[in-house]
Amino acid sequence: MKLRLGIPKGSLQEATLQLFTRAGLRVYTNARSYFASTGDPEIECMLIRAQEMARYVEHGALDAGLTGIDWVVESGLDVIPVADLIYAKQSRGKVRWVLAAPEDSPFKRAEDLAGKIIATELVNVTRNYFRAKNVDVQVEFSWGATEVKPPMLADAIVEVTETGSSLRANRLRILDTVLESNTQIIANRSAWVDSERRRKIENLALMLRGAMEAQDRVGLMLNVRKENLSGVLAVLPALQNPTISTLSDSDWVAVNTVIEEAEAWQVIPRLKAAQAQGIVEYPLNKVVM
């Protein structure tokens, strides 16, 4: 059995490949090919544009794939949402599709755009957004460089943004958020009812989520006398409850926990002051909740 998996080609490609590597599954790509091999002989990959992923998963050409919720909603196709993976091209956050108009335009809200032209790649979602507001607009598909189209080629746009910097650089003002989106693992319905393929997809989701949970976190190990344990535990911002185990010396215990990496700078000196000894900070590859 081979699982046919779609990897998003384009802006999400590098971030996705890095995530797979952190999860322990290296994907080997070739600049001349849309096919990629992996370190798992049961998984073969294709590089597919995120906009098209739902189509090939729904049709069964792929058993599963990674794409944005935005493109799943836009496609209207019937696929199984397996797991959310909150990462984007530049950050670990969600992206937003926003309605934006020129800074010097009179438009302040969606209703002000009645009868106007809206340029976007997300045509169906945009039409549904204005339809829900009972605002009649002309939605035109944009083939790219959408930010430069107002005011000459369109009155406003619906465009994806992480930070808003590109919109500001093009002197555009955000009027409203049309849709929030993040990367998602989706599966074909027939593959999902196949026990072997489903197990493989679920294991993939587990490992990718684990790699994401480990980002920006570190492990801490330390020893402390039992009489000082309560003071040490009061310092630790534990992910769950810390693990406490006895040592050969019955007066001492070992404490193991996970904290945000940025907190270590403040926490470790406080642990030392609370009489902890043998403090070790170590990197994490995966945290499986």
Salt bridges, closest charged atoms under 4 A:
ASP40 OD2 - LYS200 NZ 2.67
GLU42 OE1 - LYS200 NZ 2.97
GLU52 OE2 - ARG55 NH1 3.79
GLU58 OE1 - HIS59 NE2 3.56
ASP63 OD1 - ARG4 NH2 2.99
ASP63 OD2 - ARG197 NE 3.33
ASP78 OD2 - ARG189 NE 2.81
GLU103 OE1 - ARG171 NH2 3.92
GLU111 OE1 - ARG109 NH1 3.58
ASP112 OD1 - ARG109 NE 3.84
ASP194 OD2 - ARG197 NH1 3.62
GLU196 OE1 - ARG199 NH2 3.01
GLU202 OE2 - ARG198 NE 3.15
GLU213 OE1 - ARG217 NH1 2.73
ASP216 OD2 - ARG92 NH1 2.92
GLU260 OE2 - ARG217 NE 3.12
